[in-house]
């Protein structure tokens, strides 16, 4: 695979990670606001927090994969 193709693939993966992070953050803000407005129980609101935490952990794992791929390509 050419270096240009590798760089564009890494850039695409980086954009996907950015979308995951932004989407998770927007979900978390909306869920917190809606949960407070609707008077949802703390248990349901905690579930939304755990879902958001899962999204951030997924993004972190994706970032780690991109970093490892770059390390492999450089070495």
PDB file of N, CA, C and O in Angstrom:
ATOM      1  N   UNK A   1       0.844  -1.170   0.000  1.00  0.00           N
ATOM      2  CA  UNK A   1       0.000   0.000   0.000  1.00  0.00           C
ATOM      3  C   UNK A   1       0.896   1.242   0.000  1.00  0.00           C
ATOM      4  O   UNK A   1       1.856   1.314   0.766  1.00  0.00           O
ATOM      5  N   UNK A   2       0.587   2.202  -0.845  1.00  0.00           N
ATOM      6  CA  UNK A   2       1.382   3.416  -0.947  1.00  0.00           C
ATOM      7  C   UNK A   2       1.203   4.278   0.293  1.00  0.00           C
ATOM      8  O   UNK A   2       0.199   4.183   0.999  1.00  0.00           O
ATOM      9  N   UNK A   3       2.197   5.120   0.539  1.00  0.00           N
ATOM     10  CA  UNK A   3       2.159   5.975   1.730  1.00  0.00           C
ATOM     11  C   UNK A   3       0.965   6.927   1.692  1.00  0.00           C
ATOM     12  O   UNK A   3       0.340   7.186   2.719  1.00  0.00           O
ATOM     13  N   UNK A   4       0.655   7.440   0.513  1.00  0.00           N
ATOM     14  CA  UNK A   4      -0.486   8.347   0.378  1.00  0.00           C
ATOM     15  C   UNK A   4      -1.793   7.643   0.757  1.00  0.00           C
ATOM     16  O   UNK A   4      -2.629   8.214   1.457  1.00  0.00           O
ATOM     17  N   UNK A   5      -1.963   6.406   0.293  1.00  0.00           N
ATOM     18  CA  UNK A   5      -3.173   5.644   0.618  1.00  0.00           C
ATOM     19  C   UNK A   5      -3.245   5.361   2.118  1.00  0.00           C
ATOM     20  O   UNK A   5      -4.320   5.423   2.716  1.00  0.00           O
ATOM     21  N   UNK A   6      -2.097   5.051   2.723  1.00  0.00           N
ATOM     22  CA  UNK A   6      -2.052   4.784   4.154  1.00  0.00           C
ATOM     23  C   UNK A   6      -2.440   6.029   4.953  1.00  0.00           C
ATOM     24  O   UNK A   6      -3.199   5.951   5.919  1.00  0.00           O
ATOM     25  N   UNK A   7      -1.901   7.188   4.527  1.00  0.00           N
ATOM     26  CA  UNK A   7      -2.220   8.436   5.215  1.00  0.00           C
ATOM     27  C   UNK A   7      -3.691   8.788   5.085  1.00  0.00           C
ATOM     28  O   UNK A   7      -4.306   9.240   6.051  1.00  0.00           O
ATOM     29  N   UNK A   8      -4.264   8.588   3.901  1.00  0.00           N
ATOM     30  CA  UNK A   8      -5.684   8.908   3.727  1.00  0.00           C
ATOM     31  C   UNK A   8      -6.556   7.937   4.516  1.00  0.00           C
ATOM     32  O   UNK A   8      -7.616   8.323   5.007  1.00  0.00           O
ATOM     33  N   UNK A   9      -6.127   6.690   4.646  1.00  0.00           N
ATOM     34  CA  UNK A   9      -6.883   5.718   5.446  1.00  0.00           C
ATOM     35  C   UNK A   9      -6.837   6.099   6.926  1.00  0.00           C
ATOM     36  O   UNK A   9      -7.844   6.008   7.627  1.00  0.00           O
ATOM     37  N   UNK A  10      -5.672   6.523   7.392  1.00  0.00           N
ATOM     38  CA  UNK A  10      -5.560   6.950   8.787  1.00  0.00           C
ATOM     39  C   UNK A  10      -6.370   8.219   9.035  1.00  0.00           C
ATOM     40  O   UNK A  10      -6.972   8.375  10.098  1.00  0.00           O
ATOM     41  N   UNK A  11      -6.387   9.112   8.072  1.00  0.00           N
ATOM     42  CA  UNK A  11      -7.181  10.335   8.201  1.00  0.00           C
ATOM     43  C   UNK A  11      -8.668   9.995   8.266  1.00  0.00           C
ATOM     44  O   UNK A  11      -9.410  10.600   9.039  1.00  0.00           O
ATOM     45  N   UNK A  12      -9.104   9.030   7.459  1.00  0.00           N
ATOM     46  CA  UNK A  12     -10.507   8.614   7.476  1.00  0.00           C
ATOM     47  C   UNK A  12     -10.863   8.037   8.836  1.00  0.00           C
ATOM     48  O   UNK A  12     -11.913   8.355   9.394  1.00  0.00           O
ATOM     49  N   UNK A  13      -9.989   7.189   9.372  1.00  0.00           N
ATOM     50  CA  UNK A  13     -10.239   6.604  10.688  1.00  0.00           C
ATOM     51  C   UNK A  13     -10.264   7.679  11.766  1.00  0.00           C
ATOM     52  O   UNK A  13     -11.056   7.603  12.706  1.00  0.00           O
ATOM     53  N   UNK A  14      -9.402   8.677  11.631  1.00  0.00           N
ATOM     54  CA  UNK A  14      -9.395   9.792  12.579  1.00  0.00           C
ATOM     55  C   UNK A  14     -10.696  10.571  12.547  1.00  0.00           C
ATOM     56  O   UNK A  14     -11.200  10.987  13.591  1.00  0.00           O
ATOM     57  N   UNK A  15     -11.246  10.770  11.351  1.00  0.00           N
ATOM     58  CA  UNK A  15     -12.533  11.469  11.233  1.00  0.00           C
ATOM     59  C   UNK A  15     -13.655  10.657  11.868  1.00  0.00           C
ATOM     60  O   UNK A  15     -14.549  11.216  12.502  1.00  0.00           O
ATOM     61  N   UNK A  16     -13.606   9.349  11.699  1.00  0.00           N
ATOM     62  CA  UNK A  16     -14.625   8.487  12.314  1.00  0.00           C
ATOM     63  C   UNK A  16     -14.552   8.590  13.830  1.00  0.00           C
ATOM     64  O   UNK A  16     -15.582   8.666  14.500  1.00  0.00           O
ATOM     65  N   UNK A  17     -13.328   8.593  14.379  1.00  0.00           N
ATOM     66  CA  UNK A  17     -13.162   8.734  15.824  1.00  0.00           C
ATOM     67  C   UNK A  17     -13.730  10.068  16.290  1.00  0.00           C
ATOM     68  O   UNK A  17     -14.402  10.133  17.319  1.00  0.00           O
ATOM     69  N   UNK A  18     -13.467  11.126  15.541  1.00  0.00           N
ATOM     70  CA  UNK A  18     -13.986  12.441  15.904  1.00  0.00           C
ATOM     71  C   UNK A  18     -15.518  12.442  15.913  1.00  0.00           C
ATOM     72  O   UNK A  18     -16.135  13.044  16.792  1.00  0.00           O
ATOM     73  N   UNK A  19     -16.118  11.778  14.949  1.00  0.00           N
ATOM     74  CA  UNK A  19     -17.581  11.697  14.887  1.00  0.00           C
ATOM     75  C   UNK A  19     -18.117  10.900  16.073  1.00  0.00           C
ATOM     76  O   UNK A  19     -19.137  11.268  16.655  1.00  0.00           O
ATOM     77  N   UNK A  20     -17.439   9.810  16.435  1.00  0.00           N
ATOM     78  CA  UNK A  20     -17.870   9.006  17.583  1.00  0.00           C
ATOM     79  C   UNK A  20     -17.809   9.835  18.860  1.00  0.00           C
ATOM     80  O   UNK A  20     -18.739   9.802  19.666  1.00  0.00           O
ATOM     81  N   UNK A  21     -16.718  10.579  19.050  1.00  0.00           N
ATOM     82  CA  UNK A  21     -16.574  11.394  20.252  1.00  0.00           C
ATOM     83  C   UNK A  21     -17.635  12.488  20.292  1.00  0.00           C
ATOM     84  O   UNK A  21     -18.289  12.683  21.316  1.00  0.00           O
ATOM     85  N   UNK A  22     -17.805  13.197  19.185  1.00  0.00           N
ATOM     86  CA  UNK A  22     -18.794  14.276  19.144  1.00  0.00           C
ATOM     87  C   UNK A  22     -20.214  13.737  19.321  1.00  0.00           C
ATOM     88  O   UNK A  22     -21.018  14.325  20.043  1.00  0.00           O
ATOM     89  N   UNK A  23     -20.516  12.632  18.669  1.00  0.00           N
ATOM     90  CA  UNK A  23     -21.852  12.042  18.810  1.00  0.00           C
ATOM     91  C   UNK A  23     -22.131  11.571  20.221  1.00  0.00           C
ATOM     92  O   UNK A  23     -23.235  11.745  20.736  1.00  0.00           O
ATOM     93  N   UNK A  24     -21.127  10.973  20.845  1.00  0.00           N
ATOM     94  CA  UNK A  24     -21.295  10.514  22.222  1.00  0.00           C
ATOM     95  C   UNK A  24     -21.502  11.697  23.152  1.00  0.00           C
ATOM     96  O   UNK A  24     -22.348  11.650  24.045  1.00  0.00           O
ATOM     97  N   UNK A  25     -20.733  12.755  22.945  1.00  0.00           N
ATOM     98  CA  UNK A  25     -20.882  13.940  23.793  1.00  0.00           C
ATOM     99  C   UNK A  25     -22.264  14.567  23.631  1.00  0.00           C
ATOM    100  O   UNK A  25     -22.899  14.946  24.616  1.00  0.00           O
ATOM    101  N   UNK A  26     -22.726  14.674  22.386  1.00  0.00           N
ATOM    102  CA  UNK A  26     -24.062  15.234  22.157  1.00  0.00           C
ATOM    103  C   UNK A  26     -25.151  14.358  22.771  1.00  0.00           C
ATOM    104  O   UNK A  26     -26.108  14.864  23.358  1.00  0.00           O
ATOM    105  N   UNK A  27     -24.999  13.037  22.630  1.00  0.00           N
ATOM    106  CA  UNK A  27     -25.951  12.121  23.251  1.00  0.00           C
ATOM    107  C   UNK A  27     -25.978  12.316  24.758  1.00  0.00           C
ATOM    108  O   UNK A  27     -27.047  12.387  25.364  1.00  0.00           O
ATOM    109  N   UNK A  28     -24.803  12.402  25.356  1.00  0.00           N
ATOM    110  CA  UNK A  28     -24.701  12.527  26.811  1.00  0.00           C
ATOM    111  C   UNK A  28     -25.350  13.822  27.304  1.00  0.00           C
ATOM    112  O   UNK A  28     -26.080  13.819  28.295  1.00  0.00           O
ATOM    113  N   UNK A  29     -25.077  14.926  26.604  1.00  0.00           N
ATOM    114  CA  UNK A  29     -25.678  16.210  26.988  1.00  0.00           C
ATOM    115  C   UNK A  29     -27.191  16.156  26.841  1.00  0.00           C
ATOM    116  O   UNK A  29     -27.919  16.583  27.737  1.00  0.00           O
ATOM    117  N   UNK A  30     -27.666  15.636  25.717  1.00  0.00           N
ATOM    118  CA  UNK A  30     -29.108  15.548  25.476  1.00  0.00           C
ATOM    119  C   UNK A  30     -29.778  14.620  26.487  1.00  0.00           C
ATOM    120  O   UNK A  30     -30.845  14.941  27.009  1.00  0.00           O
ATOM    121  N   UNK A  31     -29.165  13.482  26.766  1.00  0.00           N
ATOM    122  CA  UNK A  31     -29.757  12.526  27.710  1.00  0.00           C
ATOM    123  C   UNK A  31     -29.821  13.118  29.112  1.00  0.00           C
ATOM    124  O   UNK A  31     -30.799  12.913  29.830  1.00  0.00           O
ATOM    125  N   UNK A  32     -28.784  13.850  29.503  1.00  0.00           N
ATOM    126  CA  UNK A  32     -28.782  14.483  30.821  1.00  0.00           C
ATOM    127  C   UNK A  32     -29.879  15.531  30.912  1.00  0.00           C
ATOM    128  O   UNK A  32     -30.615  15.591  31.897  1.00  0.00           O
ATOM    129  N   UNK A  33     -29.982  16.352  29.880  1.00  0.00           N
ATOM    130  CA  UNK A  33     -30.998  17.407  29.884  1.00  0.00           C
ATOM    131  C   UNK A  33     -32.407  16.822  29.855  1.00  0.00           C
ATOM    132  O   UNK A  33     -33.265  17.223  30.641  1.00  0.00           O
ATOM    133  N   UNK A  34     -32.642  15.884  28.959  1.00  0.00           N
ATOM    134  CA  UNK A  34     -33.972  15.281  28.840  1.00  0.00           C
ATOM    135  C   UNK A  34     -34.326  14.501  30.102  1.00  0.00           C
ATOM    136  O   UNK A  34     -35.468  14.542  30.558  1.00  0.00           O
ATOM    137  N   UNK A  35     -33.363  13.798  30.659  1.00  0.00           N
ATOM    138  CA  UNK A  35     -33.610  13.055  31.892  1.00  0.00           C
ATOM    139  C   UNK A  35     -34.012  13.953  33.037  1.00  0.00           C
ATOM    140  O   UNK A  35     -34.890  13.604  33.826  1.00  0.00           O
ATOM    141  N   UNK A  36     -33.374  15.116  33.135  1.00  0.00           N
ATOM    142  CA  UNK A  36     -33.721  16.061  34.195  1.00  0.00           C
ATOM    143  C   UNK A  36     -35.095  16.678  33.944  1.00  0.00           C
ATOM    144  O   UNK A  36     -35.883  16.842  34.876  1.00  0.00           O
ATOM    145  N   UNK A  37     -35.383  17.020  32.693  1.00  0.00           N
ATOM    146  CA  UNK A  37     -36.669  17.647  32.361  1.00  0.00           C
ATOM    147  C   UNK A  37     -37.842  16.689  32.548  1.00  0.00           C
ATOM    148  O   UNK A  37     -38.914  17.090  33.001  1.00  0.00           O
ATOM    149  N   UNK A  38     -37.633  15.424  32.197  1.00  0.00           N
ATOM    150  CA  UNK A  38     -38.710  14.442  32.308  1.00  0.00           C
ATOM    151  C   UNK A  38     -38.795  13.838  33.706  1.00  0.00           C
ATOM    152  O   UNK A  38     -39.737  13.106  34.012  1.00  0.00           O
ATOM    153  N   UNK A  39     -37.836  14.135  34.536  1.00  0.00           N
ATOM    154  CA  UNK A  39     -37.843  13.595  35.884  1.00  0.00           C
ATOM    155  C   UNK A  39     -37.560  12.097  35.927  1.00  0.00           C
ATOM    156  O   UNK A  39     -38.119  11.375  36.753  1.00  0.00           O
ATOM    157  N   UNK A  40     -36.697  11.639  35.038  1.00  0.00           N
ATOM    158  CA  UNK A  40     -36.363  10.221  35.031  1.00  0.00           C
ATOM    159  C   UNK A  40     -35.612   9.851  36.311  1.00  0.00           C
ATOM    160  O   UNK A  40     -34.959  10.691  36.931  1.00  0.00           O
ATOM    161  N   UNK A  41     -35.718   8.606  36.682  1.00  0.00           N
ATOM    162  CA  UNK A  41     -35.059   8.158  37.909  1.00  0.00           C
ATOM    163  C   UNK A  41     -33.538   8.197  37.748  1.00  0.00           C
ATOM    164  O   UNK A  41     -33.011   8.226  36.636  1.00  0.00           O
ATOM    165  N   UNK A  42     -32.863   8.198  38.875  1.00  0.00           N
ATOM    166  CA  UNK A  42     -31.400   8.206  38.856  1.00  0.00           C
ATOM    167  C   UNK A  42     -30.846   6.950  38.191  1.00  0.00           C
ATOM    168  O   UNK A  42     -29.776   6.980  37.583  1.00  0.00           O
ATOM    169  N   UNK A  43     -31.562   5.878  38.307  1.00  0.00           N
ATOM    170  CA  UNK A  43     -31.126   4.617  37.713  1.00  0.00           C
ATOM    171  C   UNK A  43     -31.094   4.712  36.184  1.00  0.00           C
ATOM    172  O   UNK A  43     -30.148   4.246  35.550  1.00  0.00           O
ATOM    173  N   UNK A  44     -32.123   5.312  35.601  1.00  0.00           N
ATOM    174  CA  UNK A  44     -32.177   5.474  34.146  1.00  0.00           C
ATOM    175  C   UNK A  44     -31.108   6.467  33.686  1.00  0.00           C
ATOM    176  O   UNK A  44     -30.455   6.252  32.664  1.00  0.00           O
ATOM    177  N   UNK A  45     -30.930   7.549  34.442  1.00  0.00           N
ATOM    178  CA  UNK A  45     -29.924   8.537  34.093  1.00  0.00           C
ATOM    179  C   UNK A  45     -28.514   7.943  34.194  1.00  0.00           C
ATOM    180  O   UNK A  45     -27.637   8.272  33.395  1.00  0.00           O
ATOM    181  N   UNK A  46     -28.307   7.080  35.168  1.00  0.00           N
ATOM    182  CA  UNK A  46     -27.014   6.402  35.293  1.00  0.00           C
ATOM    183  C   UNK A  46     -26.785   5.463  34.111  1.00  0.00           C
ATOM    184  O   UNK A  46     -25.650   5.301  33.662  1.00  0.00           O
ATOM    185  N   UNK A  47     -27.846   4.848  33.608  1.00  0.00           N
ATOM    186  CA  UNK A  47     -27.721   4.006  32.424  1.00  0.00           C
ATOM    187  C   UNK A  47     -27.243   4.823  31.232  1.00  0.00           C
ATOM    188  O   UNK A  47     -26.386   4.369  30.474  1.00  0.00           O
ATOM    189  N   UNK A  48     -27.790   6.027  31.059  1.00  0.00           N
ATOM    190  CA  UNK A  48     -27.346   6.901  29.981  1.00  0.00           C
ATOM    191  C   UNK A  48     -25.869   7.269  30.164  1.00  0.00           C
ATOM    192  O   UNK A  48     -25.112   7.326  29.195  1.00  0.00           O
ATOM    193  N   UNK A  49     -25.470   7.515  31.405  1.00  0.00           N
ATOM    194  CA  UNK A  49     -24.058   7.817  31.682  1.00  0.00           C
ATOM    195  C   UNK A  49     -23.170   6.634  31.303  1.00  0.00           C
ATOM    196  O   UNK A  49     -22.099   6.824  30.727  1.00  0.00           O
ATOM    197  N   UNK A  50     -23.599   5.430  31.618  1.00  0.00           N
ATOM    198  CA  UNK A  50     -22.812   4.244  31.280  1.00  0.00           C
ATOM    199  C   UNK A  50     -22.719   4.033  29.772  1.00  0.00           C
ATOM    200  O   UNK A  50     -21.681   3.617  29.256  1.00  0.00           O
ATOM    201  N   UNK A  51     -23.812   4.323  29.073  1.00  0.00           N
ATOM    202  CA  UNK A  51     -23.791   4.224  27.608  1.00  0.00           C
ATOM    203  C   UNK A  51     -22.797   5.224  27.033  1.00  0.00           C
ATOM    204  O   UNK A  51     -22.031   4.890  26.129  1.00  0.00           O
ATOM    205  N   UNK A  52     -22.805   6.450  27.554  1.00  0.00           N
ATOM    206  CA  UNK A  52     -21.856   7.459  27.091  1.00  0.00           C
ATOM    207  C   UNK A  52     -20.426   7.046  27.422  1.00  0.00           C
ATOM    208  O   UNK A  52     -19.522   7.230  26.607  1.00  0.00           O
ATOM    209  N   UNK A  53     -20.220   6.497  28.598  1.00  0.00           N
ATOM    210  CA  UNK A  53     -18.892   6.026  28.969  1.00  0.00           C
ATOM    211  C   UNK A  53     -18.414   4.947  27.994  1.00  0.00           C
ATOM    212  O   UNK A  53     -17.245   4.923  27.606  1.00  0.00           O
ATOM    213  N   UNK A  54     -19.315   4.070  27.608  1.00  0.00           N
ATOM    214  CA  UNK A  54     -18.983   3.040  26.627  1.00  0.00           C
ATOM    215  C   UNK A  54     -18.577   3.645  25.288  1.00  0.00           C
ATOM    216  O   UNK A  54     -17.653   3.157  24.637  1.00  0.00           O
ATOM    217  N   UNK A  55     -19.265   4.704  24.878  1.00  0.00           N
ATOM    218  CA  UNK A  55     -18.898   5.383  23.630  1.00  0.00           C
ATOM    219  C   UNK A  55     -17.519   6.003  23.699  1.00  0.00           C
ATOM    220  O   UNK A  55     -16.757   5.938  22.735  1.00  0.00           O
ATOM    221  N   UNK A  56     -17.191   6.607  24.842  1.00  0.00           N
ATOM    222  CA  UNK A  56     -15.867   7.208  24.992  1.00  0.00           C
ATOM    223  C   UNK A  56     -14.777   6.140  25.059  1.00  0.00           C
ATOM    224  O   UNK A  56     -13.683   6.339  24.531  1.00  0.00           O
ATOM    225  N   UNK A  57     -15.064   5.026  25.695  1.00  0.00           N
ATOM    226  CA  UNK A  57     -14.091   3.926  25.744  1.00  0.00           C
ATOM    227  C   UNK A  57     -13.869   3.359  24.340  1.00  0.00           C
ATOM    228  O   UNK A  57     -12.738   3.049  23.966  1.00  0.00           O
ATOM    229  N   UNK A  58     -14.938   3.226  23.571  1.00  0.00           N
ATOM    230  CA  UNK A  58     -14.804   2.778  22.185  1.00  0.00           C
ATOM    231  C   UNK A  58     -13.910   3.730  21.395  1.00  0.00           C
ATOM    232  O   UNK A  58     -13.035   3.288  20.650  1.00  0.00           O
ATOM    233  N   UNK A  59     -14.128   5.031  21.556  1.00  0.00           N
ATOM    234  CA  UNK A  59     -13.303   6.014  20.852  1.00  0.00           C
ATOM    235  C   UNK A  59     -11.836   5.895  21.280  1.00  0.00           C
ATOM    236  O   UNK A  59     -10.935   5.988  20.446  1.00  0.00           O
ATOM    237  N   UNK A  60     -11.601   5.693  22.562  1.00  0.00           N
ATOM    238  CA  UNK A  60     -10.236   5.531  23.049  1.00  0.00           C
ATOM    239  C   UNK A  60      -9.575   4.293  22.446  1.00  0.00           C
ATOM    240  O   UNK A  60      -8.397   4.323  22.090  1.00  0.00           O
ATOM    241  N   UNK A  61     -10.334   3.213  22.334  1.00  0.00           N
ATOM    242  CA  UNK A  61      -9.799   1.989  21.710  1.00  0.00           C
ATOM    243  C   UNK A  61      -9.485   2.231  20.241  1.00  0.00           C
ATOM    244  O   UNK A  61      -8.480   1.731  19.734  1.00  0.00           O
ATOM    245  N   UNK A  62     -10.321   2.983  19.558  1.00  0.00           N
ATOM    246  CA  UNK A  62     -10.079   3.289  18.150  1.00  0.00           C
ATOM    247  C   UNK A  62      -8.825   4.153  17.993  1.00  0.00           C
ATOM    248  O   UNK A  62      -8.041   3.949  17.066  1.00  0.00           O
ATOM    249  N   UNK A  63      -8.640   5.112  18.895  1.00  0.00           N
ATOM    250  CA  UNK A  63      -7.447   5.954  18.859  1.00  0.00           C
ATOM    251  C   UNK A  63      -6.203   5.102  19.078  1.00  0.00           C
ATOM    252  O   UNK A  63      -5.189   5.297  18.409  1.00  0.00           O
ATOM    253  N   UNK A  64      -6.279   4.169  20.004  1.00  0.00           N
ATOM    254  CA  UNK A  64      -5.151   3.287  20.270  1.00  0.00           C
ATOM    255  C   UNK A  64      -4.814   2.456  19.030  1.00  0.00           C
ATOM    256  O   UNK A  64      -3.637   2.267  18.721  1.00  0.00           O
ATOM    257  N   UNK A  65      -5.812   1.965  18.327  1.00  0.00           N
ATOM    258  CA  UNK A  65      -5.573   1.191  17.107  1.00  0.00           C
ATOM    259  C   UNK A  65      -4.884   2.038  16.040  1.00  0.00           C
ATOM    260  O   UNK A  65      -3.973   1.566  15.359  1.00  0.00           O
ATOM    261  N   UNK A  66      -5.317   3.283  15.895  1.00  0.00           N
ATOM    262  CA  UNK A  66      -4.683   4.173  14.921  1.00  0.00           C
ATOM    263  C   UNK A  66      -3.232   4.414  15.310  1.00  0.00           C
ATOM    264  O   UNK A  66      -2.348   4.389  14.454  1.00  0.00           O
ATOM    265  N   UNK A  67      -2.981   4.645  16.589  1.00  0.00           N
ATOM    266  CA  UNK A  67      -1.625   4.882  17.065  1.00  0.00           C
ATOM    267  C   UNK A  67      -0.741   3.674  16.808  1.00  0.00           C
ATOM    268  O   UNK A  67       0.392   3.821  16.349  1.00  0.00           O
ATOM    269  N   UNK A  68      -1.250   2.471  17.101  1.00  0.00           N
ATOM    270  CA  UNK A  68      -0.470   1.251  16.872  1.00  0.00           C
ATOM    271  C   UNK A  68      -0.176   1.060  15.379  1.00  0.00           C
ATOM    272  O   UNK A  68       0.917   0.632  15.009  1.00  0.00           O
ATOM    273  N   UNK A  69      -1.148   1.376  14.533  1.00  0.00           N
ATOM    274  CA  UNK A  69      -0.939   1.245  13.086  1.00  0.00           C
ATOM    275  C   UNK A  69       0.165   2.196  12.621  1.00  0.00           C
ATOM    276  O   UNK A  69       0.997   1.823  11.794  1.00  0.00           O
ATOM    277  N   UNK A  70       0.173   3.410  13.144  1.00  0.00           N
ATOM    278  CA  UNK A  70       1.217   4.350  12.775  1.00  0.00           C
ATOM    279  C   UNK A  70       2.579   3.873  13.257  1.00  0.00           C
ATOM    280  O   UNK A  70       3.572   4.005  12.542  1.00  0.00           O
ATOM    281  N   UNK A  71       2.632   3.322  14.462  1.00  0.00           N
ATOM    282  CA  UNK A  71       3.896   2.809  14.982  1.00  0.00           C
ATOM    283  C   UNK A  71       4.418   1.670  14.099  1.00  0.00           C
ATOM    284  O   UNK A  71       5.617   1.575  13.837  1.00  0.00           O
ATOM    285  N   UNK A  72       3.522   0.830  13.657  1.00  0.00           N
ATOM    286  CA  UNK A  72       3.894  -0.295  12.794  1.00  0.00           C
ATOM    287  C   UNK A  72       4.412   0.192  11.443  1.00  0.00           C
ATOM    288  O   UNK A  72       5.377  -0.350  10.905  1.00  0.00           O
ATOM    289  N   UNK A  73       3.766   1.208  10.909  1.00  0.00           N
ATOM    290  CA  UNK A  73       4.168   1.738   9.597  1.00  0.00           C
ATOM    291  C   UNK A  73       5.501   2.462   9.651  1.00  0.00           C
ATOM    292  O   UNK A  73       6.255   2.436   8.677  1.00  0.00           O
ATOM    293  N   UNK A  74       5.808   3.108  10.771  1.00  0.00           N
ATOM    294  CA  UNK A  74       7.070   3.836  10.891  1.00  0.00           C
ATOM    295  C   UNK A  74       8.245   2.905  11.118  1.00  0.00           C
ATOM    296  O   UNK A  74       9.350   3.165  10.643  1.00  0.00           O
ATOM    297  N   UNK A  75       8.006   1.799  11.855  1.00  0.00           N
ATOM    298  CA  UNK A  75       9.098   0.902  12.207  1.00  0.00           C
ATOM    299  C   UNK A  75       9.395  -0.045  11.133  1.00  0.00           C
ATOM    300  O   UNK A  75      10.294  -0.874  11.273  1.00  0.00           O
TER     301      UNK A  75
END
